[in-house]
Amino acid sequence: MKEIKYLLKFGKKEYLEKLQNGDLYFGNAVGYRKIEENLKIKGQGDKLEASTKVFAENLKMIDNNSNQTIINNVKARTVFHYPDADFMPIFCLFAVFEDDCVVEGSNRKMRLSKSIKDTITSHFPEADSVAIINNPKQFIEDIKKSISKDVVADLVNYYHIDNGFPNENGAVSLDLEYFKYLTQDTPPSIVENIKKYSFNVKYVYRILLCKDIYFANEHEFRIILPKEKIEKSKTYHVDLSDKITLCDLSDIFE
């Protein structure tokens, strides 16, 4: 994983002040899907959260219990949700890397690109402030001590999920790197000359670390609590070792 210099949280000042006090507001995949599906806000929301869009030229579906074929040789464009990941608590942040900084004397300062600034402004239109976490590693350790040691803290991976890859014959292919990431714990098997990938439900949280390339400029870093379930957004308190800095959004855009 690339070294993260800072973690940022964009939002309204009144909410970020709660983060300064150690109150982290976690959402879930269902809530993020509804933001785009119901409110038509793409950026804060994502209709493909905890989901896979499948482009099949010859779709075959088999019932796991009866082993009977339900659908066979059908061209389809469909979305599959992963229910086991739907209600896992998620806390989202923006990761700042070395490439996003410049060194002036003994100081390191953030210098976000115009494309990133435009993305932030577009995806978070109500944000007027930013919370800056200066010690990401300590912040994650504080979460583990205060909430649970079973914490997944990692960067989001971006793949061609929504539109897939167009082929010369007009068909659309799935992003194989996406499926390799999801199925990395279970090697593919060969059955009747067909390579089959299996997804172990134990690692279903990985679907929450995959998003479409549309969101790539969000540099998203996620805190996930895979052993917990929340039906609606919930605040978890964390005893912070280091103070979180709060400043106006315009200050980091200069």
Kinemage of the C-alpha trace (Angstrom):
@kinemage 1
@onewidth
@group {chain A} dominant
@subgroup {mainchain}
@vectorlist {calphas} color= white
{ca met a 1} P 0.000 0.000 0.000
{ca lys a 2} L 1.279 3.481 -0.876
{ca glu a 3} L 2.398 5.476 2.126
{ca ile a 4} L -0.311 7.852 3.276
{ca lys a 5} L 0.887 11.234 4.562
{ca tyr a 6} L -2.481 12.588 5.707
{ca leu a 7} L -6.122 11.557 5.884
{ca leu a 8} L -8.782 14.165 5.174
{ca lys a 9} L -12.511 14.371 5.832
{ca phe a 10} L -14.560 16.907 3.864
{ca gly a 11} L -17.854 18.239 5.177
{ca lys a 12} L -19.672 20.947 7.063
{ca lys a 13} L -17.759 22.471 9.959
{ca glu a 14} L -20.422 21.562 12.543
{ca tyr a 15} L -20.088 17.861 11.710
{ca leu a 16} L -16.308 17.852 11.483
{ca glu a 17} L -16.100 19.372 14.947
{ca lys a 18} L -17.690 16.150 16.194
{ca leu a 19} L -14.926 14.197 14.473
{ca gln a 20} L -12.412 16.411 16.288
{ca asn a 21} L -13.971 15.166 19.539
{ca gly a 22} L -13.537 11.544 18.452
{ca asp a 23} L -17.093 10.903 17.209
{ca leu a 24} L -16.904 8.976 13.911
{ca tyr a 25} L -20.098 8.757 11.859
{ca phe a 26} L -20.269 5.386 10.086
{ca gly a 27} L -22.643 4.611 7.233
{ca asn a 28} L -23.419 1.390 5.352
{ca ala a 29} L -23.559 0.229 1.729
{ca val a 30} L -27.356 0.320 1.521
{ca gly a 31} L -27.361 3.959 2.591
{ca tyr a 32} L -24.759 4.927 -0.023
{ca arg a 33} L -26.750 3.134 -2.743
{ca lys a 34} L -29.900 5.026 -1.787
{ca ile a 35} L -28.139 8.399 -2.022
{ca glu a 36} L -27.590 7.872 -5.745
{ca glu a 37} L -30.693 5.788 -6.479
{ca asn a 38} L -33.179 8.015 -4.623
{ca leu a 39} L -31.500 11.429 -4.447
{ca lys a 40} L -29.594 11.141 -7.762
{ca ile a 41} L -26.393 12.344 -6.073
{ca lys a 42} L -23.430 10.446 -7.533
{ca gly a 43} L -20.223 11.036 -5.646
{ca gln a 44} L -21.492 11.038 -2.081
{ca gly a 45} L -23.610 8.071 -3.159
{ca asp a 46} L -22.879 5.057 -5.335
{ca lys a 47} L -25.576 2.780 -6.784
{ca leu a 48} L -22.955 0.016 -7.137
{ca glu a 49} L -21.852 0.057 -3.500
{ca ala a 50} L -21.275 -3.562 -2.371
{ca ser a 51} L -22.395 -4.651 -5.837
{ca thr a 52} L -21.056 -6.148 -9.048
{ca lys a 53} L -22.311 -5.265 -12.506
{ca val a 54} L -22.179 -8.287 -14.778
{ca phe a 55} L -21.959 -8.160 -18.581
{ca ala a 56} L -22.751 -11.678 -19.791
{ca glu a 57} L -22.988 -12.903 -23.370
{ca asn a 58} L -23.921 -16.447 -22.301
{ca leu a 59} L -25.211 -16.222 -18.742
{ca lys a 60} L -25.771 -19.468 -16.851
{ca met a 61} L -27.215 -19.581 -13.348
{ca ile a 62} L -27.261 -22.734 -11.217
{ca asp a 63} L -29.164 -23.272 -7.967
{ca asn a 64} L -26.590 -24.131 -5.288
{ca asn a 65} L -29.042 -26.342 -3.415
{ca ser a 66} L -30.528 -28.412 -6.244
{ca asn a 67} L -27.668 -27.974 -8.734
{ca gln a 68} L -30.332 -27.334 -11.359
{ca thr a 69} L -29.735 -24.806 -14.145
{ca ile a 70} L -32.077 -21.841 -13.725
{ca ile a 71} L -30.911 -19.706 -16.654
{ca asn a 72} L -28.777 -20.805 -19.566
{ca asn a 73} L -27.229 -19.115 -22.607
{ca val a 74} L -28.773 -15.695 -21.986
{ca lys a 75} L -27.293 -12.308 -22.817
{ca ala a 76} L -27.655 -10.122 -19.758
{ca arg a 77} L -26.647 -6.894 -18.062
{ca thr a 78} L -27.418 -7.199 -14.392
{ca val a 79} L -26.286 -6.105 -10.934
{ca phe a 80} L -25.606 -8.480 -8.054
{ca his a 81} L -25.574 -7.254 -4.455
{ca tyr a 82} L -23.591 -8.877 -1.630
{ca pro a 83} L -26.031 -8.974 1.330
{ca asp a 84} L -23.322 -9.979 3.819
{ca ala a 85} L -21.598 -6.633 3.193
{ca asp a 86} L -24.717 -4.447 3.056
{ca phe a 87} L -24.761 -3.422 6.710
{ca met a 88} L -21.092 -3.394 7.668
{ca pro a 89} L -20.171 0.002 9.183
{ca ile a 90} L -18.036 2.152 6.835
{ca phe a 91} L -16.144 5.379 7.574
{ca cys a 92} L -14.741 7.170 4.519
{ca leu a 93} L -11.708 9.441 4.248
{ca phe a 94} L -9.518 11.014 1.558
{ca ala a 95} L -5.893 9.837 1.377
{ca val a 96} L -3.068 12.287 0.664
{ca phe a 97} L 0.122 10.737 -0.739
{ca glu a 98} L 3.647 12.071 -1.217
{ca asp a 99} L 2.771 13.017 -4.810
{ca asp a 100} L 0.079 15.334 -3.452
{ca cys a 101} L 2.599 17.300 -1.386
{ca val a 102} L 5.508 19.677 -1.835
{ca val a 103} L 8.355 20.271 0.598
{ca glu a 104} L 9.146 23.870 1.483
{ca gly a 105} L 12.155 24.042 3.776
{ca ser a 106} L 11.422 21.711 6.672
{ca asn a 107} L 7.661 21.720 6.034
{ca arg a 108} L 5.522 19.452 3.886
{ca lys a 109} L 2.431 21.080 2.392
{ca met a 110} L -0.476 19.630 0.446
{ca arg a 111} L -0.818 20.608 -3.193
{ca leu a 112} L -3.862 18.880 -4.632
{ca ser a 113} L -4.254 18.840 -8.402
{ca lys a 114} L -7.003 20.801 -10.145
{ca ser a 115} L -8.772 17.584 -11.200
{ca ile a 116} L -8.884 16.414 -7.573
{ca lys a 117} L -10.121 19.802 -6.380
{ca asp a 118} L -12.834 19.736 -9.051
{ca thr a 119} L -13.882 16.239 -7.952
{ca ile a 120} L -14.114 17.255 -4.301
{ca thr a 121} L -16.161 20.339 -5.160
{ca ser a 122} L -18.482 18.299 -7.383
{ca his a 123} L -18.918 15.252 -5.150
{ca phe a 124} L -19.156 17.176 -1.863
{ca pro a 125} L -20.961 20.406 -2.816
{ca glu a 126} L -22.009 21.274 0.749
{ca ala a 127} L -18.531 20.890 2.229
{ca asp a 128} L -17.078 24.101 3.654
{ca ser a 129} L -14.342 22.619 5.851
{ca val a 130} L -11.794 19.836 6.026
{ca ala a 131} L -10.532 17.797 8.974
{ca ile a 132} L -6.858 16.853 8.706
{ca ile a 133} L -5.540 13.703 10.383
{ca asn a 134} L -1.784 14.235 10.607
{ca asn a 135} L -0.885 10.778 11.915
{ca pro a 136} L -2.957 8.177 9.998
{ca lys a 137} L -1.276 5.156 11.614
{ca gln a 138} L -1.996 6.389 15.139
{ca phe a 139} L -5.562 7.268 14.147
{ca ile a 140} L -6.172 3.678 13.015
{ca glu a 141} L -4.605 2.303 16.200
{ca asp a 142} L -6.906 4.547 18.249
{ca ile a 143} L -9.910 3.105 16.405
{ca lys a 144} L -8.776 -0.451 17.120
{ca lys a 145} L -8.308 0.310 20.816
{ca ser a 146} L -11.595 2.181 21.196
{ca ile a 147} L -13.991 0.220 18.969
{ca ser a 148} L -12.659 -3.187 17.963
{ca lys a 149} L -9.430 -4.899 17.020
{ca asp a 150} L -11.329 -6.386 14.055
{ca val a 151} L -10.917 -3.313 11.871
{ca val a 152} L -10.172 -3.251 8.149
{ca ala a 153} L -8.374 -0.031 7.202
{ca asp a 154} L -7.312 0.181 3.570
{ca leu a 155} L -7.359 2.150 0.347
{ca val a 156} L -10.217 1.679 -2.101
{ca asn a 157} L -9.309 0.023 -5.416
{ca tyr a 158} L -10.764 1.411 -8.648
{ca tyr a 159} L -11.877 -0.798 -11.544
{ca his a 160} L -14.006 -0.680 -14.723
{ca ile a 161} L -17.191 -1.885 -13.026
{ca asp a 162} L -20.057 0.226 -14.344
{ca asn a 163} L -19.306 0.089 -18.082
{ca gly a 164} L -16.809 -2.765 -18.295
{ca phe a 165} L -14.362 -3.050 -21.204
{ca pro a 166} L -15.743 -2.787 -24.781
{ca asn a 167} L -14.472 -5.448 -27.201
{ca glu a 168} L -13.942 -5.231 -30.959
{ca asn a 169} L -17.028 -7.354 -31.633
{ca gly a 170} L -19.280 -4.999 -29.679
{ca ala a 171} L -19.462 -7.199 -26.599
{ca val a 172} L -18.447 -5.926 -23.147
{ca ser a 173} L -15.934 -7.696 -20.916
{ca leu a 174} L -15.651 -7.698 -17.139
{ca asp a 175} L -12.589 -6.190 -15.518
{ca leu a 176} L -10.615 -9.324 -14.683
{ca glu a 177} L -8.355 -7.475 -12.230
{ca tyr a 178} L -11.473 -6.675 -10.213
{ca phe a 179} L -12.394 -10.337 -9.885
{ca lys a 180} L -8.820 -11.343 -9.159
{ca tyr a 181} L -8.832 -8.935 -6.228
{ca leu a 182} L -12.142 -10.228 -4.857
{ca thr a 183} L -11.206 -13.892 -5.217
{ca gln a 184} L -7.538 -13.644 -4.185
{ca asp a 185} L -8.019 -15.963 -1.193
{ca thr a 186} L -9.399 -18.831 -3.286
{ca pro a 187} L -7.375 -19.925 -6.351
{ca pro a 188} L -9.494 -20.419 -9.502
{ca ser a 189} L -10.396 -23.974 -10.463
{ca ile a 190} L -10.579 -25.499 -13.944
{ca val a 191} L -13.768 -27.471 -14.675
{ca glu a 192} L -14.391 -28.770 -18.195
{ca asn a 193} L -11.803 -26.324 -19.557
{ca ile a 194} L -13.608 -23.416 -17.912
{ca lys a 195} L -11.847 -21.300 -15.292
{ca lys a 196} L -14.086 -20.720 -12.271
{ca tyr a 197} L -13.532 -18.046 -9.635
{ca ser a 198} L -14.927 -18.465 -6.114
{ca phe a 199} L -15.658 -15.695 -3.619
{ca asn a 200} L -15.185 -16.700 0.038
{ca val a 201} L -17.846 -14.990 2.169
{ca lys a 202} L -15.262 -14.640 4.952
{ca tyr a 203} L -13.658 -11.877 2.882
{ca val a 204} L -16.835 -10.269 1.585
{ca tyr a 205} L -15.724 -6.948 3.098
{ca arg a 206} L -13.372 -6.641 0.088
{ca ile a 207} L -16.348 -5.683 -2.088
{ca leu a 208} L -16.468 -2.477 -0.006
{ca leu a 209} L -12.913 -1.709 -1.117
{ca cys a 210} L -13.836 -1.753 -4.816
{ca lys a 211} L -15.369 1.155 -6.712
{ca asp a 212} L -15.747 2.254 -10.305
{ca ile a 213} L -12.994 4.376 -11.876
{ca tyr a 214} L -15.463 7.284 -11.904
{ca phe a 215} L -14.542 7.783 -8.230
{ca ala a 216} L -10.752 7.452 -8.622
{ca asn a 217} L -10.012 11.102 -7.800
{ca glu a 218} L -11.622 10.650 -4.386
{ca his a 219} L -8.468 8.805 -3.194
{ca glu a 220} L -10.756 7.002 -0.779
{ca phe a 221} L -9.492 5.291 2.358
{ca arg a 222} L -12.031 3.256 4.315
{ca ile a 223} L -12.402 2.062 7.877
{ca ile a 224} L -14.647 -1.026 7.912
{ca leu a 225} L -15.962 -2.979 10.905
{ca pro a 226} L -16.524 -6.431 9.325
{ca lys a 227} L -17.825 -8.102 12.499
{ca glu a 228} L -20.578 -5.533 13.082
{ca lys a 229} L -23.884 -4.691 11.400
{ca ile a 230} L -25.788 -1.385 11.494
{ca glu a 231} L -29.269 -0.915 10.024
{ca lys a 232} L -28.735 2.851 9.828
{ca ser a 233} L -25.853 5.288 10.258
{ca lys a 234} L -24.229 5.166 13.683
{ca thr a 235} L -21.669 7.198 15.650
{ca tyr a 236} L -18.764 5.404 17.328
{ca his a 237} L -16.571 7.240 19.825
{ca val a 238} L -12.785 6.991 19.601
{ca asp a 239} L -10.301 8.210 22.205
{ca leu a 240} L -7.882 10.177 20.048
{ca ser a 241} L -4.170 10.352 20.833
{ca asp a 242} L -3.537 13.281 18.478
{ca lys a 243} L -5.549 16.404 17.803
{ca ile a 244} L -7.365 16.560 14.464
{ca thr a 245} L -6.822 19.891 12.671
{ca leu a 246} L -9.853 21.683 11.250
{ca cys a 247} L -9.645 24.367 8.561
{ca asp a 248} L -11.697 26.008 5.830
{ca leu a 249} L -11.867 24.102 2.568
{ca ser a 250} L -10.463 27.119 0.724
{ca asp a 251} L -7.253 26.896 2.777
{ca ile a 252} L -6.139 23.637 1.126
{ca phe a 253} L -7.373 24.759 -2.292
{ca glu a 254} L -5.061 27.779 -2.449
